[in-house]
């Protein structure tokens, strides 16, 4: 039997986040998540999805003809067959990123993959789920993202960055205000006042399309 993954959607759009913002990208959204963040914007990924073989996923990705591919969720690392999928995507020459919620070990992720590691802040109500050893195995091309609901989350994120020396050890540290909840101008003010080297991460797709739009 061929390796299968439960998929919510496969689509092409522009990357709305990370250092790759604005680049045409193929997204593979896997089903299921072990977290329930208070501000989650992809709760439709909690379902079972549709079974796809790894080969059929690769064929679909080829149809979109984008050099950049993003594996996301839900939580992609819940499905063991995501590892051979990522390996094959790298073998095919795609520039691959993985968006993971930070609660599961990233040790077995192919070294060619750019990991976007989401560290949960208190406002998510999931900060007790962070798997901290992930921060000790960051590679230079990996990125760390903090989604911030309020100033308490900002202070929390800043302290994590200091404790784990993230400004020195990861390529990018992303501070993302919860869309429609935290005023971006407030976040910019805090960052400039504290003079910390973070990248403002504004979810570009939510400014182009309605924030509730799927498949973008």
C-alpha positions as CSV (number, residue, x, y, z in Angstrom):
1,X,0.0,0.0,0.0
2,X,1.3,3.4,-0.9
3,X,2.1,6.0,1.8
4,X,-0.8,8.3,2.4
5,X,-1.5,11.6,4.1
6,X,-4.8,13.2,5.2
7,X,-4.9,16.5,3.4
8,X,-7.2,19.5,3.9
9,X,-6.2,21.4,0.8
10,X,-3.4,21.9,-1.8
11,X,-3.3,25.3,-3.4
12,X,-1.0,28.0,-4.8
13,X,-0.9,31.6,-3.5
14,X,1.7,34.0,-2.3
15,X,3.5,33.4,0.9
16,X,1.9,35.7,3.5
17,X,4.4,35.2,6.3
18,X,8.1,34.6,7.2
19,X,11.1,35.9,5.3
20,X,9.6,34.5,2.2
21,X,6.6,36.9,2.2
22,X,5.2,37.7,-1.2
23,X,6.8,34.8,-3.1
24,X,4.5,32.5,-5.2
25,X,4.2,29.3,-3.2
26,X,2.4,26.0,-3.3
27,X,0.8,25.1,0.1
28,X,0.1,21.6,1.3
29,X,-2.3,21.8,4.3
30,X,-2.3,18.6,6.4
31,X,-5.3,17.6,8.5
32,X,-5.5,17.4,12.3
33,X,-4.0,19.5,15.1
34,X,-3.1,18.6,18.7
35,X,-3.4,22.2,19.9
36,X,-6.4,24.6,20.2
37,X,-5.0,28.1,20.2
38,X,-7.4,30.8,21.3
39,X,-6.8,32.9,18.1
40,X,-6.6,30.0,15.6
41,X,-7.4,31.0,12.1
42,X,-7.4,27.6,10.5
43,X,-9.7,25.6,12.7
44,X,-11.1,24.0,9.5
45,X,-7.9,21.9,9.4
46,X,-9.0,20.0,12.6
47,X,-11.0,17.6,10.5
48,X,-10.0,14.3,9.0
49,X,-9.3,15.6,5.5
50,X,-9.0,13.6,2.3
51,X,-6.5,10.7,1.9
52,X,-3.8,11.4,-0.7
53,X,-0.8,9.2,-1.6
54,X,2.6,10.8,-1.4
55,X,2.9,10.3,-5.2
56,X,-0.4,12.1,-5.9
57,X,0.6,15.0,-3.7
58,X,3.9,15.3,-5.6
59,X,2.0,15.3,-8.9
60,X,-0.4,18.0,-7.7
61,X,2.6,20.2,-6.6
62,X,4.1,19.8,-10.0
63,X,1.0,21.2,-11.6
64,X,1.3,24.5,-9.8
65,X,5.0,24.9,-11.0
66,X,6.2,27.0,-8.0
67,X,9.7,26.6,-6.8
68,X,8.6,27.3,-3.2
69,X,6.5,24.8,-1.3
70,X,5.1,25.1,2.2
71,X,3.9,22.2,4.3
72,X,1.5,23.5,6.9
73,X,-1.6,22.5,8.9
74,X,-3.0,21.9,11.4
75,X,0.1,20.3,12.8
76,X,2.0,18.5,9.9
77,X,4.2,16.5,12.2
78,X,1.3,14.5,13.6
79,X,1.3,12.4,10.4
80,X,4.4,10.2,10.1
81,X,4.2,10.1,6.3
82,X,5.0,13.8,6.2
83,X,8.7,12.9,6.6
84,X,9.0,10.9,3.3
85,X,6.9,13.6,1.6
86,X,9.3,16.3,2.7
87,X,12.3,14.2,1.8
88,X,10.9,13.7,-1.8
89,X,10.0,17.4,-2.2
90,X,13.6,18.3,-1.3
91,X,14.9,15.6,-3.7
92,X,12.8,17.2,-6.4
93,X,14.6,20.5,-5.8
94,X,11.8,22.5,-4.2
95,X,12.6,25.2,-1.6
96,X,10.6,23.7,1.2
97,X,9.4,25.2,4.4
98,X,7.5,23.5,7.3
99,X,5.2,25.4,9.6
100,X,4.9,23.6,12.9
101,X,3.2,24.5,16.1
102,X,6.2,23.9,18.3
103,X,4.8,21.2,20.5
104,X,6.3,18.2,18.7
105,X,10.0,17.3,18.3
106,X,11.6,18.5,15.0
107,X,14.6,16.2,15.2
108,X,13.7,14.0,12.3
109,X,12.9,16.9,9.8
110,X,15.2,16.8,6.8
111,X,18.1,19.2,7.2
112,X,17.2,20.8,3.8
113,X,13.8,22.0,5.1
114,X,13.4,25.5,6.5
115,X,11.5,25.0,9.8
116,X,9.2,27.8,10.8
117,X,8.9,27.0,14.5
118,X,5.9,28.6,16.2
119,X,6.5,29.2,20.0
120,X,3.1,29.6,21.8
121,X,2.7,32.6,24.0
122,X,0.3,32.8,27.0
123,X,-2.4,34.5,25.0
124,X,-2.8,31.4,22.9
125,X,-3.6,29.4,26.0
126,X,-1.2,26.7,24.7
127,X,2.1,28.0,26.0
128,X,2.4,24.9,28.3
129,X,2.7,22.8,25.2
130,X,6.0,24.3,23.9
131,X,8.6,21.6,23.3
132,X,11.7,23.6,24.3
133,X,14.4,21.3,23.1
134,X,13.5,22.3,19.6
135,X,15.1,25.7,20.2
136,X,18.4,24.1,20.9
137,X,18.5,22.4,17.4
138,X,17.7,25.4,15.2
139,X,19.7,25.7,12.0
140,X,20.8,29.0,10.5
141,X,18.1,28.8,7.9
142,X,15.3,28.1,10.4
143,X,12.9,30.8,11.6
144,X,11.1,31.2,14.9
145,X,7.6,32.8,15.1
146,X,5.7,34.3,18.0
147,X,2.1,35.2,17.5
148,X,1.3,38.0,20.0
149,X,-2.1,38.8,21.4
150,X,-1.1,41.6,23.8
151,X,1.8,43.2,25.6
152,X,2.1,40.3,28.0
153,X,2.8,38.0,25.0
154,X,5.3,40.5,23.7
155,X,7.3,40.5,27.0
156,X,7.0,36.7,27.1
157,X,8.4,36.4,23.5
158,X,11.2,38.8,24.2
159,X,12.2,36.8,27.3
160,X,12.3,33.5,25.4
161,X,14.5,35.1,22.7
162,X,16.9,36.3,25.4
163,X,17.0,33.0,27.3
164,X,17.6,30.9,24.1
165,X,19.8,33.5,22.4
166,X,17.5,33.4,19.4
167,X,18.7,36.7,17.9
168,X,22.1,35.1,17.4
169,X,21.1,31.5,16.6
170,X,18.2,31.7,14.0
171,X,18.0,33.4,10.7
172,X,14.8,35.2,11.5
173,X,12.7,35.9,14.6
174,X,9.2,36.8,13.6
175,X,6.8,38.8,15.8
176,X,3.2,38.5,14.5
177,X,0.3,40.4,15.9
178,X,-2.9,38.5,16.1
179,X,-4.8,39.9,13.1
180,X,-7.6,42.2,14.3
181,X,-6.6,41.9,17.9
182,X,-3.3,43.6,18.5
183,X,-2.6,46.9,16.9
184,X,0.5,46.6,14.7
185,X,1.5,50.2,15.6
186,X,1.7,49.2,19.3
187,X,3.9,46.3,18.4
188,X,6.2,48.4,16.3
189,X,6.5,50.9,19.1
190,X,7.5,48.2,21.6
191,X,10.1,46.8,19.2
192,X,11.6,50.1,18.4
193,X,11.7,51.2,22.1
194,X,13.5,47.9,23.0
195,X,15.7,47.9,19.9
196,X,15.3,44.2,19.3
197,X,16.2,42.7,15.9
198,X,12.8,41.0,15.0
199,X,10.9,41.0,11.8
200,X,7.3,42.3,11.9
201,X,5.1,39.5,10.4
202,X,1.8,40.9,9.3
203,X,0.1,38.0,7.4
204,X,0.0,39.7,4.0
205,X,-2.7,37.4,2.6
206,X,-5.2,38.8,5.2
207,X,-4.7,42.3,3.7
208,X,-5.2,41.1,0.1
209,X,-8.2,38.8,0.7
210,X,-10.9,38.7,3.4
211,X,-9.3,37.1,6.5
212,X,-11.8,34.3,6.5
213,X,-11.0,33.2,2.9
214,X,-9.7,29.7,2.5
215,X,-7.2,28.5,0.0
216,X,-5.2,31.7,-0.2
